[in-house]
Amino acid sequence: MFCRSAALLFVLANVLLIGGCDQKPKPTETKYFHIWIHDEKKDGDMYLGKAKGLSSCRYYAKRVLRANKMSADNYKCCLITSNSQCAEEDK
């Protein structure tokens, strides 16, 4: 009886392990962001374009701000979704 239970347990464990191997990892979703900077001289926001990923958005915004000798924190990145052009805001 013990051998039969052990054999059954062994078979079930292998089925679960092999069945789990067919799962493919989900691809990470690419997120796009609108890039905005605040122009203190004109007291308004200026649209720079779209970036792929939050780190790219931050990079481009800070690059433009540095080149124009503006404050490095005067930007915002807006997450683009199917429901909103600014679902989440990063400053």
PyMOL commands that set and color helices and strands:
alter all, ss='L'
color gray80, all
select helices_A, chain A and resi 2-20+54-67
alter helices_A, ss='H'
color red, helices_A
select strands_A, chain A and resi 32-39+44-52+75-80+89-90
alter strands_A, ss='S'
color yellow, strands_A
deselect
rebuild
show_as cartoon
